[in-house]
Amino acid sequence: MAACVRYIVDDVKDAIEFYTGQLGFKLEMHPAPPFAEISRGDLHVYLTQPSQFGGGSPMPSGEPQKPGGWNRIHLVVDDLDGIVATLKAAGNRFRNEVVQGVGGKQILLQDPSGNLVELFQPNRGEYRAPGSGSKTEQR
């Protein structure tokens, strides 16, 4: 089963260009200006502009939905340093520099609306990609 995430964006067209052109996502559909669906493997992202209807509707309090924050999608990559250099040369923005953790190194890339994409390169052979199962037996 595919995982679906909704990102609120300022401009759907800009977001489509960013995700398909910079990160290898595929455009699944773009039926109306304020909505598109993109995918990469089993990950589907709904790109939604704030509007008066649907997934971009204001909250009952009247508060509009807006992009940004700290939640993010996590993409596993093979050559983080090379990808970061390419993305920086193309003028993309990052919220931090590459950091090394226990399981690998990562950086937080911002899409055109400020939503985050975590780019992660594992540094250990025993790393298990999401959805690949568990090493521990379930009882």
C-alpha positions in Angstrom: 0.0 0.0 0.0 1.3 3.4 -0.9 1.9 6.1 1.7 0.2 9.4 1.0 1.2 12.8 2.4 -0.4 16.2 1.8 1.8 19.2 1.5 0.3 22.7 1.6 2.2 24.8 -1.0 2.1 28.4 -2.2 2.1 27.5 -5.9 1.3 24.0 -7.2 3.0 24.5 -10.5 6.2 25.6 -8.8 6.0 22.6 -6.5 5.5 20.2 -9.4 8.6 21.6 -11.2 10.7 21.3 -8.0 9.7 17.7 -7.1 9.7 16.3 -10.6 12.7 18.3 -11.9 15.0 18.2 -8.8 14.0 15.0 -6.9 12.8 12.6 -9.5 9.1 12.5 -8.6 6.5 11.5 -11.3 3.5 13.7 -11.9 0.4 11.4 -11.4 -2.3 14.0 -12.0 -2.9 17.8 -12.0 -6.7 18.1 -12.5 -7.0 21.6 -11.2 -4.7 24.6 -10.5 -4.8 24.2 -6.7 -4.1 20.4 -6.6 -1.7 17.8 -8.0 -0.5 14.3 -7.1 3.1 13.3 -7.5 4.9 10.0 -6.6 8.2 8.5 -6.1 8.0 4.7 -5.6 5.3 4.0 -3.0 5.3 7.6 -1.7 2.5 9.8 -3.1 2.4 13.5 -2.2 -0.7 15.6 -2.7 0.3 19.2 -3.5 -2.4 21.5 -2.4 -2.7 25.3 -2.5 -4.8 27.0 0.2 -8.3 27.5 -1.2 -12.0 27.8 0.0 -12.7 24.1 -0.7 -11.2 20.6 -0.4 -7.9 19.8 1.3 -6.8 23.4 1.3 -9.9 24.7 3.1 -9.5 27.0 6.1 -10.0 25.6 9.6 -13.4 26.1 11.3 -11.8 29.0 13.2 -11.0 30.7 9.8 -7.3 30.0 10.1 -5.8 29.4 6.6 -3.6 26.4 6.0 0.0 27.3 5.3 3.2 25.6 4.2 6.3 25.1 6.3 6.9 23.7 9.8 9.1 20.8 10.7 7.3 17.7 9.5 8.9 16.2 6.4 9.2 13.4 4.0 12.4 11.3 4.2 14.2 10.2 1.0 17.1 7.7 1.1 19.9 8.7 -1.3 23.1 7.0 -2.3 25.4 10.1 -2.7 24.2 12.8 -0.3 27.2 15.1 -0.9 26.8 14.9 -4.7 23.1 15.5 -4.6 23.5 18.5 -2.2 26.1 20.0 -4.5 23.8 19.6 -7.5 20.8 21.1 -5.7 22.8 24.0 -4.3 24.1 24.8 -7.8 20.5 24.8 -9.0 19.7 27.5 -6.4 17.7 25.3 -3.9 17.5 26.3 -0.3 18.5 24.2 2.7 17.4 24.7 6.3 20.7 23.3 7.7 24.0 21.8 6.7 24.8 18.1 6.4 24.8 16.5 9.9 26.1 13.0 10.8 24.0 10.8 13.0 24.3 7.3 14.3 22.7 5.7 11.2 23.8 8.1 8.5 24.0 11.7 7.4 21.2 14.0 6.5 20.2 17.5 5.4 16.9 19.3 5.3 16.0 20.6 1.8 13.2 23.2 1.4 10.7 23.1 -1.4 9.7 26.4 -3.0 7.0 26.9 -0.2 9.3 26.0 2.7 8.1 22.4 3.2 11.0 20.1 4.2 12.4 17.1 2.4 15.0 15.2 4.5 17.7 13.7 2.3 19.4 10.8 4.1 22.4 8.6 3.3 22.8 5.5 5.5 26.3 4.8 6.7 25.8 1.3 8.0 25.3 -1.9 6.2 22.6 -3.0 8.5 20.3 0.0 7.7 16.9 -1.2 6.6 14.9 1.0 4.3 11.3 1.8 5.4 8.9 -1.0 4.5 11.7 -3.7 4.3 10.5 -5.5 7.5 12.0 -5.9 10.9 15.0 -7.9 12.1 13.1 -8.7 15.3 10.5 -11.4 15.4 7.0 -10.3 16.3 5.2 -12.4 19.0 
